[in-house]
Amino acid sequence: MPICLKQRNIFKCLLLAILGLLICNILSQIFIGYIDVSQESGLSIIKKAFDFNTEHNIPTLFSFLLLFSVGCLSVFISSLEKTTYSRRWLLMGLFFYFLAVDEILRIHEHLNVPMRNLFDTSGVFYFAWVIPYSIIILLLGIYFYKFLLSLPVRTKVLFGLSLVVFVSGAIGIELLEGQQAEDYGMDNTTFFILYTIEESLEMIGSSIFCFALLDYISKTYKEVNLVFNSK
């Protein structure tokens, strides 16, 4: 029996997954806050498994797969595109591949110390990696400007919305985290709230972008049908 995957249903599943991860992240923090546990205990392992600010856990894997999927969809569109903008789609896909790898390897965090020493940053720029990444995003925005204008209105709106949501978390909330970390450290409720909001916005922004790409494919390339058959 063929199973048709609709972009709206995929988007809903992504949002439900994000909600589930968010609840687990919050509950793990609440339980650990009231229970004295050792680093090797089962509860500590559960906390690390769902904590949005911990590396190599379930939320990190979800974000990686989400960003990687967006990259794959962009590259797929570049193979279908017959206009001069096919290279733009390809570059977009490669950029999301980089973001996916960065999510796993935390490349941006390794830039904090050298950037902080180079620019003598503090306060909101305590996490100094935001400086080079903001410049990269600005340059990409300039490079993709005409390309984005050529897209259908619906796609432009969805791309714009996803960009605002994602950057608000990745850069905007990160600036607030920098001030909080420098003034009060990272082991406090306020910092937990900030990084929870940050990671949630990043995942929601990526999900909107994924939906936008699937929506663009379904409306632009009528000959493309993604159907799974059980036979």
C-alpha positions in Angstrom: 0.0 0.0 0.0 1.5 3.3 -1.1 2.1 5.9 1.7 2.1 9.6 0.7 4.2 11.9 2.9 2.7 15.4 3.1 4.9 18.3 4.0 2.3 19.5 6.6 2.3 16.1 8.3 6.1 16.0 8.4 6.2 19.5 9.8 3.7 18.5 12.5 5.8 15.5 13.4 8.9 17.7 13.7 7.1 20.1 16.0 5.8 17.3 18.2 9.4 15.9 18.4 10.7 19.3 19.4 7.9 19.6 22.0 8.8 16.1 23.4 12.5 17.0 23.6 11.7 20.3 25.3 9.5 18.6 28.0 12.2 16.0 28.6 14.9 18.8 28.9 12.8 20.7 31.4 11.8 17.6 33.5 15.4 16.4 33.7 16.5 19.8 35.1 13.6 19.8 37.6 14.3 16.3 38.9 18.1 16.8 39.1 17.6 20.1 40.9 15.7 18.4 43.7 17.6 15.1 43.9 21.2 14.9 45.0 22.8 12.5 42.5 26.4 11.5 41.6 27.9 12.0 38.1 27.6 8.2 37.5 24.0 7.8 38.6 21.1 6.9 36.3 19.4 10.2 36.8 22.6 12.1 35.9 22.8 10.0 32.7 19.1 10.9 31.9 19.9 14.6 32.4 22.8 14.4 30.0 20.7 12.5 27.5 18.1 15.3 27.2 19.9 18.5 28.3 19.8 21.1 25.5 23.2 22.4 26.6 25.0 19.0 26.6 27.0 17.6 23.7 26.5 14.3 21.9 23.0 13.5 23.2 19.5 13.1 21.8 18.7 16.8 21.1 22.0 17.2 19.4 21.4 14.2 17.2 17.9 15.5 16.4 19.3 18.9 15.4 22.0 17.3 13.3 19.6 15.1 11.4 17.2 18.1 10.9 20.0 20.3 9.5 21.4 17.5 7.4 17.9 16.8 5.9 17.6 20.5 5.0 21.0 20.3 3.3 19.9 17.2 1.4 16.7 18.8 0.2 18.6 21.9 -1.0 21.0 19.8 -2.9 18.1 17.7 -4.3 16.5 20.9 -5.6 19.8 22.0 -7.2 19.8 18.8 -9.2 16.2 19.6 -10.5 16.7 23.3 -11.0 17.3 24.3 -14.6 17.9 28.0 -14.0 21.1 29.9 -13.2 20.2 29.6 -9.6 21.0 25.9 -9.3 24.4 26.8 -7.8 22.7 28.9 -5.2 20.7 25.9 -4.1 23.8 23.7 -4.0 25.7 26.3 -1.9 22.7 26.5 0.5 22.8 22.8 0.9 26.5 22.8 1.6 26.1 25.5 4.2 23.4 23.4 6.0 25.8 20.4 5.8 28.3 22.6 7.6 25.8 23.6 10.2 24.9 19.9 10.8 28.6 19.0 11.3 29.0 22.0 13.5 26.1 20.8 15.7 28.0 17.6 16.4 31.6 18.9 16.6 30.8 22.3 18.2 33.2 24.0 15.8 31.9 27.5 16.8 32.7 26.9 20.4 36.4 26.4 19.6 36.4 30.0 18.2 35.5 31.6 21.6 38.9 31.9 23.1 40.8 33.1 20.0 38.1 35.5 19.0 37.9 36.8 22.6 41.6 37.3 22.7 41.7 38.9 19.3 38.9 41.4 19.9 39.1 41.6 23.7 35.3 40.9 23.9 33.2 40.6 27.0 29.5 41.0 28.1 27.1 40.1 25.3 30.2 39.1 23.2 31.5 36.8 25.9 30.8 33.9 23.5 32.8 35.6 20.8 32.1 33.0 18.1 29.0 35.1 17.2 31.2 37.7 15.6 32.6 35.6 12.7 29.4 33.7 12.3 27.3 36.9 12.1 29.7 38.2 9.4 29.3 34.9 7.5 25.5 35.2 7.7 25.6 38.8 6.5 27.8 37.9 3.5 25.5 35.0 2.6 22.5 37.2 2.9 24.0 39.7 0.4 25.0 36.8 -1.9 21.6 35.2 -1.8 19.6 38.4 -2.0 18.6 38.3 -5.7 18.1 34.6 -5.5 15.6 34.9 -2.6 13.7 37.7 -4.5 13.3 35.3 -7.4 11.4 32.7 -5.3 7.6 32.5 -5.0 6.1 34.7 -2.4 5.1 31.8 -0.2 8.6 30.4 -0.2 10.1 33.8 0.5 7.9 34.3 3.5 8.7 30.9 4.9 12.4 31.3 4.3 12.3 34.7 6.0 10.3 33.4 8.9 12.7 30.4 9.4 15.7 32.7 9.2 14.3 35.1 11.8 13.4 32.3 14.2 16.7 30.5 13.8 19.0 33.5 14.0 17.0 34.9 17.0 18.0 31.8 18.8 21.5 31.1 17.5 22.7 34.7 17.7 20.2 36.8 19.6 19.7 34.6 22.6 23.4 33.6 22.5 24.3 37.3 23.1 22.1 37.3 26.3 23.7 34.0 27.4 27.1 35.6 27.0 26.2 38.4 29.4 24.6 36.0 31.9 27.6 33.6 31.7 30.1 36.3 32.4 28.1 37.9 35.3 26.7 34.9 37.0 28.2 31.8 35.4 26.3 29.0 33.6 25.1 27.0 36.5 21.8 28.9 37.2 18.2 28.9 36.3 18.4 32.0 34.1 21.1 30.5 31.9 19.1 27.2 31.7 16.0 29.2 30.5 18.1 31.1 27.9 19.8 28.1 26.3 16.5 26.2 26.3 14.9 29.0 24.4 18.0 29.2 22.1 18.0 25.5 21.1 14.2 25.4 20.8 14.2 28.4 18.3 17.0 26.8 16.3 15.1 23.5 16.0 11.8 25.3 15.1 13.6 27.5 12.6 15.2 24.5 10.9 11.8 22.7 10.9 10.2 25.7 9.1 12.9 25.7 6.6 12.5 22.0 6.0 8.7 22.6 5.5 9.5 25.4 3.1 11.7 23.3 0.9 9.2 20.4 0.8 6.5 22.9 0.0 8.6 24.4 -2.8 9.3 21.0 -4.3 5.7 19.9 -4.2 4.5 23.1 -5.9 7.4 23.7 -8.4 8.2 20.2 -9.5 4.9 18.4 -10.2 6.7 15.4 -11.7 8.4 14.6 -8.4 6.4 12.2 -6.2 7.9 10.8 -3.0 5.9 7.6 -2.5 6.8 4.6 -0.4 5.3 1.2 -1.4 5.0 -1.6 1.1 5.1 -4.2 -1.6 
